[in-house]
Amino acid sequence: MIYMFCANGVEEVEALATLDVLRRAKLEVTTVGIPGTEVSGPHNITFKADITIAEFESKPRTANAVILPGGGVGTETLANNRTVCDFVKKVYEQGGLICAICAAPSVFGRLGLLQGKKATCYPGFERYLKGASTLPDKVVVDGKIITAKGMGCAIQFGLAIISALKGKKEADLIADSIMF
């Protein structure tokens, strides 16, 4: 199972393009809305998450991956949500994949998960990637951590997640099918 946390203020394309690509690869992804299932981004696009954060908290969860889409306001909400932060740490400590795009890699940095790692983020958020070597690349994969720069990289970000979970061949098949 993969969980994607989407807080109000999320960069809509980062969430939805990534989700679309992953579901095309038949990966099981549950979106978690914060605070409710209706999530709105800064461009007045509203979408429906699968479950609320309260529903997520109502029973023990495990995952092989967690995804944090960015957006400045959404990222701050994620960074200040104890449930999200604890779950990210738990998934990482149990050998799962943690993935973030745009401003959201800053959550990993604030949690101390980027020490000695390579990462990327939206320009200006590098100061939050504590302990990381920041790269100018659009998508950076360092072990079980995948980070990406921003909205224009969302499909490439999703393909990197597919490659990590199902292999490069599957990622290439999806890339070809969407004319990437």
CYANA upper distance limits for C-alpha pairs under 8 A (distance plus 0.5 A):
  1 MET  CA     27 LEU  CA      8.25
  1 MET  CA     28 GLU  CA      5.94
  1 MET  CA     29 VAL  CA      6.62
  1 MET  CA     30 THR  CA      8.00
  1 MET  CA     62 THR  CA      7.83
  1 MET  CA     63 ALA  CA      5.37
  1 MET  CA     64 ASN  CA      6.37
  1 MET  CA     65 ALA  CA      7.42
  2 ILE  CA     27 LEU  CA      8.24
  2 ILE  CA     28 GLU  CA      6.63
  2 ILE  CA     29 VAL  CA      5.14
  2 ILE  CA     30 THR  CA      6.73
  2 ILE  CA     63 ALA  CA      6.06
  2 ILE  CA     64 ASN  CA      6.59
  2 ILE  CA     65 ALA  CA      5.28
  2 ILE  CA     66 VAL  CA      6.03
  2 ILE  CA     67 ILE  CA      8.01
  3 TYR  CA     29 VAL  CA      6.22
  3 TYR  CA     30 THR  CA      5.49
  3 TYR  CA     31 THR  CA      6.34
  3 TYR  CA     32 VAL  CA      7.42
  3 TYR  CA     63 ALA  CA      7.50
  3 TYR  CA     65 ALA  CA      7.14
  3 TYR  CA     66 VAL  CA      5.39
  3 TYR  CA     67 ILE  CA      6.75
  4 MET  CA     15 ALA  CA      8.42
  4 MET  CA     29 VAL  CA      7.52
  4 MET  CA     30 THR  CA      6.75
  4 MET  CA     31 THR  CA      5.24
  4 MET  CA     32 VAL  CA      6.51
  4 MET  CA     66 VAL  CA      6.29
  4 MET  CA     67 ILE  CA      5.05
  4 MET  CA     68 LEU  CA      6.44
  4 MET  CA     69 PRO  CA      8.09
  5 PHE  CA     31 THR  CA      6.45
  5 PHE  CA     32 VAL  CA      5.29
  5 PHE  CA     33 GLY  CA      6.77
  5 PHE  CA     34 ILE  CA      7.86
  5 PHE  CA     66 VAL  CA      8.36
  5 PHE  CA     67 ILE  CA      7.02
  5 PHE  CA     68 LEU  CA      6.14
  5 PHE  CA     69 PRO  CA      7.78
  5 PHE  CA     78 LEU  CA      8.20
  5 PHE  CA     84 VAL  CA      8.04
  6 CYS  CA     10 VAL  CA      6.60
  6 CYS  CA     15 ALA  CA      7.74
  6 CYS  CA     31 THR  CA      7.35
  6 CYS  CA     32 VAL  CA      6.41
  6 CYS  CA     33 GLY  CA      5.57
  6 CYS  CA     34 ILE  CA      6.61
  6 CYS  CA     39 VAL  CA      7.45
  6 CYS  CA     49 ALA  CA      8.06
  6 CYS  CA     68 LEU  CA      7.63
  6 CYS  CA     69 PRO  CA      7.24
  6 CYS  CA     74 GLY  CA      7.71
  7 ALA  CA     33 GLY  CA      6.32
  7 ALA  CA     34 ILE  CA      4.94
  7 ALA  CA     35 PRO  CA      7.29
  7 ALA  CA     39 VAL  CA      6.95
  7 ALA  CA     40 SER  CA      8.40
  7 ALA  CA     74 GLY  CA      5.39
  7 ALA  CA     75 THR  CA      8.05
  7 ALA  CA     77 THR  CA      6.92
  7 ALA  CA     78 LEU  CA      7.27
  8 ASN  CA     33 GLY  CA      8.39
  8 ASN  CA     34 ILE  CA      6.96
  8 ASN  CA     35 PRO  CA      8.02
  8 ASN  CA     39 VAL  CA      5.68
  8 ASN  CA     40 SER  CA      5.58
  8 ASN  CA     41 GLY  CA      6.40
  8 ASN  CA     73 VAL  CA      7.78
  8 ASN  CA     74 GLY  CA      5.94
  8 ASN  CA     77 THR  CA      8.39
  9 GLY  CA     39 VAL  CA      8.36
  9 GLY  CA     40 SER  CA      6.58
  9 GLY  CA     41 GLY  CA      4.84
  9 GLY  CA     42 PRO  CA      5.97
  9 GLY  CA     71 GLY  CA      6.54
  9 GLY  CA     72 GLY  CA      7.46
  9 GLY  CA     73 VAL  CA      5.32
  9 GLY  CA     74 GLY  CA      4.69
  9 GLY  CA     75 THR  CA      8.27
 10 VAL  CA     14 GLU  CA      8.43
 10 VAL  CA     15 ALA  CA      7.90
 10 VAL  CA     39 VAL  CA      8.35
 10 VAL  CA     40 SER  CA      7.48
 10 VAL  CA     41 GLY  CA      5.40
 10 VAL  CA     42 PRO  CA      7.58
 10 VAL  CA     69 PRO  CA      7.01
 10 VAL  CA     70 GLY  CA      6.17
 10 VAL  CA     71 GLY  CA      5.22
 10 VAL  CA     72 GLY  CA      7.95
 10 VAL  CA     73 VAL  CA      7.41
 10 VAL  CA     74 GLY  CA      4.98
 10 VAL  CA     75 THR  CA      7.62
 11 GLU  CA     15 ALA  CA      7.21
 11 GLU  CA     41 GLY  CA      6.17
 11 GLU  CA     42 PRO  CA      7.26
 11 GLU  CA     69 PRO  CA      7.26
 11 GLU  CA     70 GLY  CA      6.07
 11 GLU  CA     71 GLY  CA      4.99
 11 GLU  CA     74 GLY  CA      8.08
 11 GLU  CA    151 MET  CA      7.77
 12 GLU  CA     16 LEU  CA      6.60
 12 GLU  CA     40 SER  CA      8.22
 12 GLU  CA     41 GLY  CA      6.08
 12 GLU  CA     42 PRO  CA      8.35
 12 GLU  CA     43 HIS  CA      8.23
 12 GLU  CA     45 ILE  CA      7.38
 13 VAL  CA     17 ALA  CA      5.86
 13 VAL  CA     18 THR  CA      8.19
 13 VAL  CA    151 MET  CA      6.56
 13 VAL  CA    154 ALA  CA      7.62
 14 GLU  CA     18 THR  CA      6.52
 14 GLU  CA     69 PRO  CA      6.08
 14 GLU  CA     70 GLY  CA      7.35
 14 GLU  CA    101 ILE  CA      7.70
 14 GLU  CA    150 GLY  CA      7.63
 14 GLU  CA    151 MET  CA      5.65
 14 GLU  CA    154 ALA  CA      5.69
 15 ALA  CA     19 LEU  CA      6.54
 15 ALA  CA     69 PRO  CA      5.85
 15 ALA  CA     70 GLY  CA      8.48
 15 ALA  CA    154 ALA  CA      8.43
 16 LEU  CA     20 ASP  CA      6.45
 17 ALA  CA     21 VAL  CA      6.74
 17 ALA  CA    154 ALA  CA      6.51
 17 ALA  CA    155 ILE  CA      6.53
 17 ALA  CA    158 GLY  CA      8.13
 18 THR  CA     22 LEU  CA      6.76
 18 THR  CA    154 ALA  CA      6.14
 18 THR  CA    155 ILE  CA      6.34
 18 THR  CA    157 PHE  CA      7.38
 18 THR  CA    158 GLY  CA      5.19
 19 LEU  CA     23 ARG  CA      6.63
 19 LEU  CA     29 VAL  CA      7.84
 19 LEU  CA    158 GLY  CA      7.94
 20 ASP  CA     24 ARG  CA      6.70
 21 VAL  CA     25 ALA  CA      7.08
 21 VAL  CA    155 ILE  CA      7.28
 21 VAL  CA    158 GLY  CA      6.37
 21 VAL  CA    159 LEU  CA      7.51
 21 VAL  CA    174 ILE  CA      7.89
 22 LEU  CA     26 LYS  CA      7.11
 22 LEU  CA     27 LEU  CA      6.08
 22 LEU  CA     28 GLU  CA      8.45
 22 LEU  CA     29 VAL  CA      8.00
 22 LEU  CA    158 GLY  CA      6.72
 22 LEU  CA    159 LEU  CA      8.10
 22 LEU  CA    161 ILE  CA      8.28
 22 LEU  CA    162 ILE  CA      7.02
 23 ARG  CA     27 LEU  CA      5.75
 23 ARG  CA     28 GLU  CA      7.29
 23 ARG  CA     29 VAL  CA      7.57
 24 ARG  CA    174 ILE  CA      7.57
 25 ALA  CA    162 ILE  CA      7.61
 25 ALA  CA    170 GLU  CA      7.75
 25 ALA  CA    171 ALA  CA      8.24
 25 ALA  CA    174 ILE  CA      7.16
 30 THR  CA     49 ALA  CA      8.43
 30 THR  CA     50 ASP  CA      6.50
 30 THR  CA     51 ILE  CA      7.98
 31 THR  CA     49 ALA  CA      5.59
 31 THR  CA     50 ASP  CA      5.59
 31 THR  CA     51 ILE  CA      6.95
 32 VAL  CA     37 THR  CA      7.74
 32 VAL  CA     49 ALA  CA      6.15
 32 VAL  CA     50 ASP  CA      6.59
 32 VAL  CA     51 ILE  CA      5.54
 32 VAL  CA     52 THR  CA      5.81
 32 VAL  CA     53 ILE  CA      6.29
 32 VAL  CA     56 PHE  CA      7.61
 33 GLY  CA     37 THR  CA      5.26
 33 GLY  CA     38 GLU  CA      7.27
 33 GLY  CA     39 VAL  CA      6.70
 33 GLY  CA     48 LYS  CA      8.21
 33 GLY  CA     49 ALA  CA      5.65
 33 GLY  CA     50 ASP  CA      7.83
 33 GLY  CA     51 ILE  CA      6.65
 33 GLY  CA     52 THR  CA      5.23
 33 GLY  CA     53 ILE  CA      6.37
 34 ILE  CA     39 VAL  CA      7.72
 34 ILE  CA     52 THR  CA      6.72
 34 ILE  CA     53 ILE  CA      6.08
 35 PRO  CA     52 THR  CA      6.92
 35 PRO  CA     53 ILE  CA      6.71
 35 PRO  CA     54 ALA  CA      8.39
 36 GLY  CA     49 ALA  CA      8.36
 36 GLY  CA     51 ILE  CA      8.11
 36 GLY  CA     52 THR  CA      5.38
 36 GLY  CA     53 ILE  CA      7.43
 37 THR  CA     48 LYS  CA      5.77
 37 THR  CA     49 ALA  CA      5.11
 37 THR  CA     50 ASP  CA      7.04
 37 THR  CA     51 ILE  CA      6.33
 37 THR  CA     52 THR  CA      5.73
 38 GLU  CA     46 THR  CA      7.17
 38 GLU  CA     47 PHE  CA      6.37
 38 GLU  CA     48 LYS  CA      5.23
 38 GLU  CA     49 ALA  CA      6.81
 39 VAL  CA     46 THR  CA      5.99
 39 VAL  CA     47 PHE  CA      5.94
 39 VAL  CA     48 LYS  CA      6.57
 39 VAL  CA     49 ALA  CA      7.35
 40 SER  CA     44 ASN  CA      6.77
 40 SER  CA     45 ILE  CA      6.18
 40 SER  CA     46 THR  CA      4.77
 40 SER  CA     47 PHE  CA      7.06
 41 GLY  CA     45 ILE  CA      6.18
 41 GLY  CA     46 THR  CA      7.06
 41 GLY  CA     71 GLY  CA      8.46
 42 PRO  CA     71 GLY  CA      8.40
 51 ILE  CA     55 GLU  CA      6.54
 51 ILE  CA     56 PHE  CA      7.31
 52 THR  CA     56 PHE  CA      6.78
 53 ILE  CA     57 GLU  CA      6.63
 54 ALA  CA     58 SER  CA      6.69
 55 GLU  CA     59 LYS  CA      8.00
 56 PHE  CA     61 ARG  CA      8.01
 57 GLU  CA     83 THR  CA      7.91
 62 THR  CA     91 VAL  CA      7.91
 63 ALA  CA     91 VAL  CA      6.92
 63 ALA  CA     96 GLY  CA      7.58
 64 ASN  CA     91 VAL  CA      7.30
 64 ASN  CA     95 GLY  CA      8.25
 64 ASN  CA     96 GLY  CA      5.13
 64 ASN  CA     97 LEU  CA      6.67
 65 ALA  CA     91 VAL  CA      7.25
 65 ALA  CA     96 GLY  CA      5.80
 65 ALA  CA     97 LEU  CA      4.92
 65 ALA  CA     98 ILE  CA      6.16
 65 ALA  CA     99 CYS  CA      8.03
 66 VAL  CA     88 VAL  CA      7.11
 66 VAL  CA     91 VAL  CA      7.70
 66 VAL  CA     96 GLY  CA      8.40
 66 VAL  CA     97 LEU  CA      6.95
 66 VAL  CA     98 ILE  CA      5.58
 66 VAL  CA     99 CYS  CA      6.66
 67 ILE  CA     98 ILE  CA      6.65
 67 ILE  CA     99 CYS  CA      5.19
 67 ILE  CA    100 ALA  CA      6.17
 68 LEU  CA     75 THR  CA      8.46
 68 LEU  CA     78 LEU  CA      8.48
 68 LEU  CA     99 CYS  CA      6.72
 68 LEU  CA    100 ALA  CA      5.11
 68 LEU  CA    101 ILE  CA      7.16
 68 LEU  CA    104 ALA  CA      6.46
 68 LEU  CA    105 PRO  CA      8.38
 69 PRO  CA     75 THR  CA      8.13
 69 PRO  CA    100 ALA  CA      6.28
 69 PRO  CA    101 ILE  CA      5.84
 69 PRO  CA    102 CYS  CA      7.60
 69 PRO  CA    104 ALA  CA      6.64
 70 GLY  CA     74 GLY  CA      6.86
 70 GLY  CA     75 THR  CA      5.95
 70 GLY  CA    100 ALA  CA      7.63
 70 GLY  CA    101 ILE  CA      5.95
 70 GLY  CA    102 CYS  CA      5.37
 70 GLY  CA    103 ALA  CA      5.46
 70 GLY  CA    104 ALA  CA      5.12
 70 GLY  CA    150 GLY  CA      8.05
 71 GLY  CA     75 THR  CA      6.25
 71 GLY  CA    102 CYS  CA      7.21
 71 GLY  CA    103 ALA  CA      6.52
 71 GLY  CA    104 ALA  CA      7.84
 72 GLY  CA     76 GLU  CA      6.86
 72 GLY  CA    103 ALA  CA      6.63
 73 VAL  CA     77 THR  CA      6.91
 74 GLY  CA     78 LEU  CA      6.81
 75 THR  CA     79 ALA  CA      6.56
 75 THR  CA    103 ALA  CA      6.78
 75 THR  CA    104 ALA  CA      5.78
 75 THR  CA    107 VAL  CA      7.88
 76 GLU  CA     80 ASN  CA      6.64
 77 THR  CA     81 ASN  CA      6.69
 78 LEU  CA     84 VAL  CA      6.79
 78 LEU  CA     85 CYS  CA      7.87
 78 LEU  CA    107 VAL  CA      7.90
 79 ALA  CA     84 VAL  CA      8.11
 79 ALA  CA     85 CYS  CA      7.17
 79 ALA  CA    107 VAL  CA      5.81
 79 ALA  CA    110 ARG  CA      8.38
 80 ASN  CA     85 CYS  CA      8.34
 81 ASN  CA     85 CYS  CA      6.81
 82 ARG  CA     86 ASP  CA      6.38
 83 THR  CA     87 PHE  CA      6.54
 84 VAL  CA     88 VAL  CA      6.65
 85 CYS  CA     89 LYS  CA      6.81
 85 CYS  CA    107 VAL  CA      8.25
 85 CYS  CA    111 LEU  CA      7.92
 86 ASP  CA     90 LYS  CA      6.61
 87 PHE  CA     91 VAL  CA      6.59
 88 VAL  CA     92 TYR  CA      6.71
 88 VAL  CA     98 ILE  CA      7.34
 89 LYS  CA     93 GLU  CA      6.47
 89 LYS  CA    111 LEU  CA      8.19
 89 LYS  CA    113 LEU  CA      8.39
 90 LYS  CA     94 GLN  CA      6.62
 91 VAL  CA     95 GLY  CA      6.96
 91 VAL  CA     96 GLY  CA      5.46
 91 VAL  CA     97 LEU  CA      7.52
 91 VAL  CA     98 ILE  CA      7.75
 92 TYR  CA     96 GLY  CA      5.50
 92 TYR  CA     97 LEU  CA      6.80
 92 TYR  CA     98 ILE  CA      6.84
 92 TYR  CA    144 LYS  CA      7.95
 95 GLY  CA    144 LYS  CA      7.75
 96 GLY  CA    144 LYS  CA      7.06
 97 LEU  CA    144 LYS  CA      5.14
 97 LEU  CA    145 ILE  CA      6.44
 97 LEU  CA    146 ILE  CA      8.10
 98 ILE  CA    144 LYS  CA      6.77
 98 ILE  CA    145 ILE  CA      5.59
 98 ILE  CA    146 ILE  CA      6.89
 99 CYS  CA    105 PRO  CA      8.25
 99 CYS  CA    145 ILE  CA      6.32
 99 CYS  CA    146 ILE  CA      5.11
 99 CYS  CA    147 THR  CA      6.22
 99 CYS  CA    161 ILE  CA      8.20
100 ALA  CA    104 ALA  CA      5.74
100 ALA  CA    105 PRO  CA      5.50
100 ALA  CA    146 ILE  CA      6.98
100 ALA  CA    147 THR  CA      5.47
100 ALA  CA    148 ALA  CA      7.04
101 ILE  CA    105 PRO  CA      6.57
101 ILE  CA    121 CYS  CA      6.97
101 ILE  CA    122 TYR  CA      8.23
101 ILE  CA    147 THR  CA      5.94
101 ILE  CA    148 ALA  CA      4.96
101 ILE  CA    149 LYS  CA      6.35
101 ILE  CA    150 GLY  CA      6.24
101 ILE  CA    151 MET  CA      8.41
101 ILE  CA    154 ALA  CA      8.18
101 ILE  CA    157 PHE  CA      8.17
102 CYS  CA    121 CYS  CA      5.50
102 CYS  CA    122 TYR  CA      4.98
102 CYS  CA    147 THR  CA      8.48
102 CYS  CA    148 ALA  CA      6.56
102 CYS  CA    149 LYS  CA      5.26
102 CYS  CA    150 GLY  CA      4.61
102 CYS  CA    151 MET  CA      7.56
103 ALA  CA    121 CYS  CA      6.47
103 ALA  CA    122 TYR  CA      6.01
103 ALA  CA    125 PHE  CA      6.68
103 ALA  CA    149 LYS  CA      8.42
103 ALA  CA    150 GLY  CA      8.26
104 ALA  CA    108 PHE  CA      8.07
104 ALA  CA    121 CYS  CA      8.10
105 PRO  CA    109 GLY  CA      7.06
105 PRO  CA    119 ALA  CA      8.36
105 PRO  CA    120 THR  CA      7.97
105 PRO  CA    121 CYS  CA      6.62
105 PRO  CA    129 LEU  CA      7.42
105 PRO  CA    147 THR  CA      6.74
105 PRO  CA    148 ALA  CA      8.44
106 SER  CA    110 ARG  CA      6.60
106 SER  CA    121 CYS  CA      8.22
106 SER  CA    125 PHE  CA      7.14
106 SER  CA    126 GLU  CA      8.09
106 SER  CA    128 TYR  CA      5.44
106 SER  CA    129 LEU  CA      5.88
107 VAL  CA    111 LEU  CA      6.75
107 VAL  CA    128 TYR  CA      8.30
108 PHE  CA    112 GLY  CA      6.88
108 PHE  CA    113 LEU  CA      5.81
108 PHE  CA    114 LEU  CA      6.82
108 PHE  CA    129 LEU  CA      7.66
109 GLY  CA    113 LEU  CA      6.30
109 GLY  CA    114 LEU  CA      5.89
109 GLY  CA    115 GLN  CA      8.34
109 GLY  CA    128 TYR  CA      6.11
109 GLY  CA    129 LEU  CA      4.67
109 GLY  CA    130 LYS  CA      5.32
109 GLY  CA    131 GLY  CA      7.85
109 GLY  CA    132 ALA  CA      8.20
110 ARG  CA    128 TYR  CA      6.89
110 ARG  CA    129 LEU  CA      7.56
110 ARG  CA    130 LYS  CA      7.23
112 GLY  CA    130 LYS  CA      7.20
112 GLY  CA    131 GLY  CA      8.07
114 LEU  CA    118 LYS  CA      7.92
114 LEU  CA    119 ALA  CA      8.11
114 LEU  CA    129 LEU  CA      7.08
114 LEU  CA    130 LYS  CA      6.91
114 LEU  CA    131 GLY  CA      6.19
114 LEU  CA    132 ALA  CA      5.65
115 GLN  CA    130 LYS  CA      7.13
115 GLN  CA    131 GLY  CA      4.59
115 GLN  CA    132 ALA  CA      5.91
116 GLY  CA    131 GLY  CA      6.27
116 GLY  CA    132 ALA  CA      5.96
116 GLY  CA    133 SER  CA      7.51
117 LYS  CA    131 GLY  CA      7.75
117 LYS  CA    132 ALA  CA      5.43
117 LYS  CA    133 SER  CA      6.66
117 LYS  CA    142 ASP  CA      6.90
118 LYS  CA    132 ALA  CA      5.96
118 LYS  CA    133 SER  CA      5.23
118 LYS  CA    134 THR  CA      6.33
118 LYS  CA    135 LEU  CA      7.32
118 LYS  CA    140 VAL  CA      7.47
118 LYS  CA    141 VAL  CA      8.08
118 LYS  CA    142 ASP  CA      6.44
119 ALA  CA    129 LEU  CA      8.18
119 ALA  CA    132 ALA  CA      6.76
119 ALA  CA    133 SER  CA      6.79
119 ALA  CA    134 THR  CA      5.54
119 ALA  CA    135 LEU  CA      6.54
119 ALA  CA    140 VAL  CA      6.10
119 ALA  CA    141 VAL  CA      7.91
119 ALA  CA    142 ASP  CA      7.84
119 ALA  CA    146 ILE  CA      8.01
119 ALA  CA    147 THR  CA      6.31
119 ALA  CA    148 ALA  CA      8.33
120 THR  CA    126 GLU  CA      8.05
120 THR  CA    134 THR  CA      5.86
120 THR  CA    135 LEU  CA      5.86
120 THR  CA    136 PRO  CA      6.95
120 THR  CA    137 ASP  CA      7.14
120 THR  CA    138 LYS  CA      7.68
120 THR  CA    139 VAL  CA      7.32
120 THR  CA    140 VAL  CA      6.69
120 THR  CA    147 THR  CA      6.15
120 THR  CA    148 ALA  CA      6.17
120 THR  CA    149 LYS  CA      6.37
121 CYS  CA    125 PHE  CA      6.87
121 CYS  CA    126 GLU  CA      7.06
121 CYS  CA    134 THR  CA      8.49
121 CYS  CA    147 THR  CA      7.19
121 CYS  CA    148 ALA  CA      6.15
121 CYS  CA    149 LYS  CA      4.78
121 CYS  CA    150 GLY  CA      7.54
122 TYR  CA    126 GLU  CA      8.17
122 TYR  CA    148 ALA  CA      8.23
122 TYR  CA    149 LYS  CA      5.12
122 TYR  CA    150 GLY  CA      6.22
123 PRO  CA    149 LYS  CA      8.00
125 PHE  CA    129 LEU  CA      7.78
126 GLU  CA    134 THR  CA      7.32
129 LEU  CA    134 THR  CA      8.13
135 LEU  CA    140 VAL  CA      8.15
137 ASP  CA    148 ALA  CA      8.34
137 ASP  CA    149 LYS  CA      8.06
138 LYS  CA    148 ALA  CA      5.99
138 LYS  CA    149 LYS  CA      5.71
138 LYS  CA    150 GLY  CA      8.28
138 LYS  CA    153 CYS  CA      6.70
139 VAL  CA    146 ILE  CA      7.65
139 VAL  CA    147 THR  CA      6.22
139 VAL  CA    148 ALA  CA      4.74
139 VAL  CA    149 LYS  CA      7.05
139 VAL  CA    153 CYS  CA      7.73
139 VAL  CA    156 GLN  CA      7.63
139 VAL  CA    157 PHE  CA      6.63
139 VAL  CA    160 ALA  CA      8.30
140 VAL  CA    146 ILE  CA      6.21
140 VAL  CA    147 THR  CA      5.81
140 VAL  CA    148 ALA  CA      6.76
141 VAL  CA    145 ILE  CA      6.38
141 VAL  CA    146 ILE  CA      5.04
141 VAL  CA    147 THR  CA      7.13
141 VAL  CA    160 ALA  CA      8.19
142 ASP  CA    146 ILE  CA      6.95
146 ILE  CA    157 PHE  CA      8.29
146 ILE  CA    160 ALA  CA      8.06
146 ILE  CA    161 ILE  CA      7.84
147 THR  CA    157 PHE  CA      8.03
148 ALA  CA    153 CYS  CA      7.12
148 ALA  CA    154 ALA  CA      8.15
148 ALA  CA    157 PHE  CA      6.64
149 LYS  CA    153 CYS  CA      7.02
150 GLY  CA    154 ALA  CA      7.19
153 CYS  CA    157 PHE  CA      6.44
154 ALA  CA    158 GLY  CA      6.66
155 ILE  CA    159 LEU  CA      6.67
156 GLN  CA    160 ALA  CA      6.71
157 PHE  CA    161 ILE  CA      6.94
158 GLY  CA    162 ILE  CA      6.81
159 LEU  CA    163 SER  CA      6.58
159 LEU  CA    171 ALA  CA      5.85
159 LEU  CA    172 ASP  CA      8.41
159 LEU  CA    174 ILE  CA      8.18
159 LEU  CA    175 ALA  CA      7.66
160 ALA  CA    164 ALA  CA      6.71
160 ALA  CA    171 ALA  CA      7.79
161 ILE  CA    165 LEU  CA      6.71
162 ILE  CA    166 LYS  CA      5.99
162 ILE  CA    167 GLY  CA      7.15
162 ILE  CA    168 LYS  CA      8.01
162 ILE  CA    170 GLU  CA      7.55
162 ILE  CA    171 ALA  CA      5.92
163 SER  CA    167 GLY  CA      4.71
163 SER  CA    168 LYS  CA      4.94
163 SER  CA    169 LYS  CA      7.95
163 SER  CA    170 GLU  CA      7.24
163 SER  CA    171 ALA  CA      5.63
164 ALA  CA    168 LYS  CA      8.00
166 LYS  CA    170 GLU  CA      6.65
166 LYS  CA    171 ALA  CA      7.98
167 GLY  CA    171 ALA  CA      7.04
168 LYS  CA    172 ASP  CA      6.49
169 LYS  CA    173 LEU  CA      6.74
170 GLU  CA    174 ILE  CA      6.83
171 ALA  CA    175 ALA  CA      6.58
172 ASP  CA    176 ASP  CA      6.57
173 LEU  CA    177 SER  CA      6.67
174 ILE  CA    178 ILE  CA      6.86
175 ALA  CA    179 MET  CA      6.69
175 ALA  CA    180 PHE  CA      5.51
176 ASP  CA    180 PHE  CA      6.53
